[in-house]
Amino acid sequence: MASEIRGVTETPTTQLERSFFPDCWNDDARMGLLLAEFRPRTVNPVSYDTKMKFWKDLISSYCRTTGSSVASIGTLKESFRRKGTVPYCLPVVFEDMIAKGEVLAKDQLYEQQQKASLGWGPWAVENLMKAPLKWGYEKARQTVIGSKSNIESCDFIHIETVQYHGETIEQLIKSHDLCNKIVNYDKLEKLIKQSTNISEYGIRAALVVLKQNKRLVRETIVREALKDEIIKFAGSKDTAQPITDIERSIYEMEQNEIILMTSIGKIEQDICNTMAQVRGYIKDGRKHLAKTYLKKKHILEKNMERKIGVLENLQVLLSKIHDTQSDKNVIEAYKLGTHALKKAFADAGITLDTVDDVLSEMKDVLEQHDEMLNTIGTTPIDDVDELELEQELSDLIDIKLAESNINGGQLGPVPPTASVLQPDVTPISTEDFDKEIEKRLAALRVDTTDIRNSSVDGKMKMNI
């Protein structure tokens, strides 16, 4: 690919729209000064620097607009031609940009790429034999023709633009999840042209710079007299890794899959065409030709079935290979997760013994808590004598009966020791006396509201 790029000596002239140029482009007086050659900087440094900045910015905008970081003075003169006048100051602008490293000769860029991939033998030939001869030739050429003519016929790489194109391509690769994957150059070029305005020249130059920065690796695979250039981009902050044998095998298998699918599609089309011919011959009554083409159709069908079988086997094999790669990623994720969990336990000081000790201590605390609750809920001990309560109750009943007899005009029951009864009072039988006691007992009511309230208050105080 480098040889193809170096073979291109001129960049195409682009017709720019009027909106591309700045407002001062319509000012004849101003543009007359800007298009003219530079006067010595010592005469007017401010004007010199302003004019230099104007043309540098315009060249940068030109490269961004055209999508090509490759430009030459001759091409720019034609693109910036104004009313028949070309900018005669561009050679000085390019000399300043070369001195400040803002542009680089295209041949020099690709020579750097070629030297980076040379071994010791080719490097010695390049630097010890070819370089001196090339230097002598350039010196002689400059002496005869002049250095100005040499710079005007050279193509240059605009460094700022080629770096911008490289970043754009990397972002595009990342958005399509193509990092660390094999990409065919033709497909990559098609993807970039569909998604950006980068031209073919810009793509090639950007890929060269990315390779020099170790952001990608490129190889050429030869398959049945066909050459495929493959590219592998690095991840976000990684260095591009060499293409492995497994990746080459997978790429070749995928290309064979594409070839088989194309071949099967072509056979299907041939079968359709053959059947159309069979029907035509049958319609014309030419049975022998119809039979011949029908036989051809069966041969094509068998061939297609064989290719379909090969394609299915190839797809199964590719699927298993991709599954293996994904399984590898899963296992790596498991390893990372296990390591992180172990580290988290170690940092927190969590061990199996520590967990057992904590659970045992928690169990003891809960048991103590249950015992405290049982103790608090135990009924308080009652110090009142039951016999005294019975005696007091009996006295109260007697008093109540006596008060009731007095209020009713009757005397109370006569104690057993009394032997004389009043003649006008009817004696009370024992059975009636018992009923009367039961009736009086039933009449006695104990107000339990105060007792209940006092009990609740006591429990609340206890809980507090």
Rosetta blueprint (number, residue, H / E / L):
1 M L
2 A H
3 S H
4 E H
5 I H
6 R H
7 G H
8 V L
9 T L
10 E L
11 T L
12 P L
13 T L
14 T L
15 Q L
16 L L
17 E L
18 R H
19 S H
20 F H
21 F L
22 P L
23 D H
24 C H
25 W H
26 N H
27 D L
28 D H
29 A H
30 R H
31 M H
32 G H
33 L H
34 L H
35 L H
36 A L
37 E L
38 F L
39 R L
40 P L
41 R L
42 T L
43 V L
44 N L
45 P H
46 V H
47 S H
48 Y H
49 D H
50 T H
51 K H
52 M H
53 K H
54 F H
55 W H
56 K H
57 D H
58 L H
59 I H
60 S H
61 S H
62 Y H
63 C H
64 R H
65 T H
66 T H
67 G L
68 S L
69 S L
70 V E
71 A E
72 S E
73 I H
74 G H
75 T H
76 L H
77 K H
78 E H
79 S H
80 F L
81 R L
82 R E
83 K L
84 G L
85 T E
86 V L
87 P L
88 Y L
89 C L
90 L H
91 P H
92 V H
93 V H
94 F H
95 E H
96 D H
97 M H
98 I H
99 A H
100 K L
101 G L
102 E L
103 V E
104 L E
105 A E
106 K H
107 D H
108 Q H
109 L H
110 Y H
111 E H
112 Q H
113 Q H
114 Q H
115 K H
116 A H
117 S L
118 L L
119 G L
120 W H
121 G H
122 P H
123 W H
124 A H
125 V H
126 E H
127 N H
128 L H
129 M H
130 K H
131 A H
132 P H
133 L H
134 K H
135 W H
136 G H
137 Y H
138 E H
139 K H
140 A H
141 R H
142 Q H
143 T H
144 V H
145 I L
146 G L
147 S H
148 K H
149 S H
150 N H
151 I H
152 E H
153 S L
154 C L
155 D E
156 F E
157 I E
158 H E
159 I H
160 E H
161 T H
162 V H
163 Q H
164 Y H
165 H H
166 G H
167 E H
168 T H
169 I H
170 E H
171 Q H
172 L H
173 I H
174 K H
175 S H
176 H L
177 D L
178 L L
179 C E
180 N L
181 K L
182 I E
183 V E
184 N E
185 Y H
186 D H
187 K H
188 L H
189 E H
190 K H
191 L H
192 I H
193 K H
194 Q H
195 S H
196 T L
197 N L
198 I L
199 S L
200 E H
201 Y H
202 G H
203 I H
204 R H
205 A H
206 A H
207 L H
208 V H
209 V H
210 L H
211 K H
212 Q H
213 N L
214 K L
215 R L
216 L E
217 V E
218 R E
219 E E
220 T E
221 I E
222 V E
223 R E
224 E L
225 A L
226 L E
227 K E
228 D E
229 E E
230 I E
231 I E
232 K E
233 F E
234 A L
235 G L
236 S L
237 K L
238 D L
239 T L
240 A L
241 Q L
242 P L
243 I L
244 T L
245 D H
246 I H
247 E H
248 R H
249 S H
250 I H
251 Y H
252 E H
253 M H
254 E H
255 Q H
256 N H
257 E H
258 I H
259 I H
260 L H
261 M H
262 T H
263 S H
264 I H
265 G H
266 K H
267 I H
268 E H
269 Q H
270 D H
271 I H
272 C H
273 N H
274 T H
275 M H
276 A H
277 Q H
278 V H
279 R H
280 G H
281 Y H
282 I H
283 K H
284 D H
285 G L
286 R L
287 K H
288 H H
289 L H
290 A H
291 K H
292 T H
293 Y H
294 L H
295 K H
296 K H
297 K H
298 H H
299 I H
300 L H
301 E H
302 K H
303 N H
304 M H
305 E H
306 R H
307 K H
308 I H
309 G H
310 V H
311 L H
312 E H
313 N H
314 L H
315 Q H
316 V H
317 L H
318 L H
319 S H
320 K H
321 I H
322 H H
323 D H
324 T H
325 Q H
326 S H
327 D H
328 K H
329 N H
330 V H
331 I H
332 E H
333 A H
334 Y H
335 K H
336 L H
337 G H
338 T H
339 H H
340 A H
341 L H
342 K H
343 K H
344 A H
345 F H
346 A H
347 D H
348 A H
349 G L
350 I L
351 T L
352 L H
353 D H
354 T H
355 V H
356 D H
357 D H
358 V H
359 L H
360 S H
361 E H
362 M H
363 K H
364 D H
365 V H
366 L H
367 E H
368 Q H
369 H H
370 D H
371 E H
372 M H
373 L H
374 N H
375 T H
376 I H
377 G L
378 T L
379 T L
380 P L
381 I L
382 D L
383 D L
384 V L
385 D L
386 E H
387 L H
388 E H
389 L H
390 E H
391 Q H
392 E H
393 L H
394 S H
395 D H
396 L H
397 I H
398 D H
399 I H
400 K H
401 L H
402 A H
403 E H
404 S H
405 N H
406 I H
407 N H
408 G L
409 G L
410 Q L
411 L L
412 G L
413 P L
414 V L
415 P L
416 P L
417 T L
418 A L
419 S L
420 V L
421 L L
422 Q L
423 P L
424 D L
425 V L
426 T L
427 P L
428 I L
429 S L
430 T H
431 E H
432 D H
433 F H
434 D H
435 K H
436 E H
437 I H
438 E H
439 K H
440 R H
441 L H
442 A H
443 A H
444 L L
445 R L
446 V L
447 D L
448 T H
449 T H
450 D H
451 I H
452 R H
453 N H
454 S H
455 S H
456 V H
457 D H
458 G H
459 K H
460 M H
461 K H
462 M H
463 N H
464 I L
